[in-house]
């Protein structure tokens, strides 16, 4: 839990997220009964949060989220967050690739989107490295911290993803 608090309590980490920052009580609540408590995707709307661990130290350095957005359309949404000390090293891309492999493999989703704050250049670059295409720019669509933010939406289809190395 301390590892989650170490990055989710930072305003700089949560600047581009629709939620947070979180203190330790909020992190515990999200882990016990909230969106971080699930270990499976059983029905539309469920969110699966998976930790990103640095293998060399067995340290939690971030997390990746997969939300099942539509059963009928077989679609989902992916998101990622890393501790600021570990950004820029390819960990978010590697973790998101694994989650997309799960989404398109075992879960057989058809389409996965990523909704990213338009100011968050590092996450935009992750989406592009994943082979996702930019599909929308929603101008001033989210109010947080006394300001409007804009969103860019990226997407990839299963048929576009499966040919990628390491996706099986």
N, C-alpha and C positions, 0 to 999 in steps of 0.2 A: 504494500500500500504506500509506503514512503516514497517509492520510486515514482508512482503516479502523481503523488502530491508534489514531488520535486519539479515536475514540469507543468502540471495542470494548474498549479497555484500561481504561475507566472503570467502577468498580464501580456508580456511579449509573446508567449506561446499561444495564448488564447485570442490574441488580437484579431486573427482572421477566422476564428471559429464562431459558429452561431451561439455557443455556450461558453461558460466559464468566465473568469478563473474560478477554481474550486478550492476550498479549504479542506482539511482532512475529514471533517464531518460529511461534507458533500461527496467526497470521493467514496467514503464508506457506504453512504446511502446508495450511490450509483452501483457499487459492487454488490451490495446485498439484495436489493430489490429493483434497482433501476436498470437502465439499458446495458450496463456492463455485467449484469448477473447471468446472462444467457450463455449456454454452451452449445446450443443448436439453433437452427432456423426451422421452426415448425410450421409457422403460418405467416402470411403476408403481414408486413409491418414489423416483424421481429428484427432485432439487431444483434449481430455477432461481433463482439470485440475480441481481437486477438493481440497478444503482446508481441512486441518486437524485442528480441533478446540478443544482446551482444554475446556471441558464443564464447569468445576468449575469456570473459569474466562472469558469464551467466547473470548479467545485469539487464534488467528491463530498461530499455532506452526509448520506448515509444509504443504505439499501438496502431492497428489498422482495423477499420470498421467495415463490415458488410451488412447492408440493410436490404431485406427482401421487400421490394416496393410494390410488386404486382405479381400475383400468382397467374392470372390470366395471360398477361403479357410476358411472363417469365423474365422479369427485369429486376435489377438491383442497383444499389448505390454503394460506392466505395469511398472511403476517406482515410486519411493517415495523419498522425501527429508524432513528432519526434522531440525528445529532449533537445534543447538548443545546443548542448555540448556535442551532439552527434549528427547534426545536419551536414549536408554537403559531402557525404561519403558513400552515397548510393544505398543506404539502408532502407529508406522509404520506398525506393523503386523495387528493391529486392523483395521486401515484405508485400508490397502491393501486387507484384507479379505472382507471388504464391497465392494470395487471396483471389486474384482473377483466375488462376488455375483451378481453385476450388469452385468458384462461381460458375465457370464454363464447363468444368469437368464433372465432378460429383453432383453438383446442384443443377446442372444443365440449364443455366439461365441463358436467355437469348441476347440480352443487352444489359450493360452495366454503365452507369453514369458516374461522374465525379463533379460535384458542385464546389467551386473554388472562389474565394474572394478574389476579385480582379486585381487587387494589389499584391497578392501572394505569388510573386514570381517563382520562388523555388517549387511550390506545389504545381504550378502551371507546367514547369519544366518536367516534373515527375510524370504528370499525365501525358505529356508529349512523348517522353521516353518509353512509356507503356504502350505507345501506339494508339492512344486515344485521339479522337479528332474533336476540335472545338466546334460546337454546334450552336451556342447561344451566348449572348452578352446581355444580361439583365441589369439595366442601369438603375442604381439607387433602389434596390428591391428589399433591402434589409436594414432595419434600424437597430443599432447596438452602440452602447457607450456614447450616447448623445450625438451620433453621426450616422449618416446614410452610407451604406457600402453597396458596391455593385458585385455581381456574380458572373463568372464565366462557367459554362457547362461543357464538359467533355464527355464523350461516349465511345464505346467500342462494342461491336457485335461479336458473338461467339464465332461466327465463320471468319471474322477478321483476326481473332485472337489465336485460334487453335494452330495455325501454321507457325507461330512463333516458337523458337527454340526454348525448351524448358517449360513449355505450357502443358505438357501431358503428364 
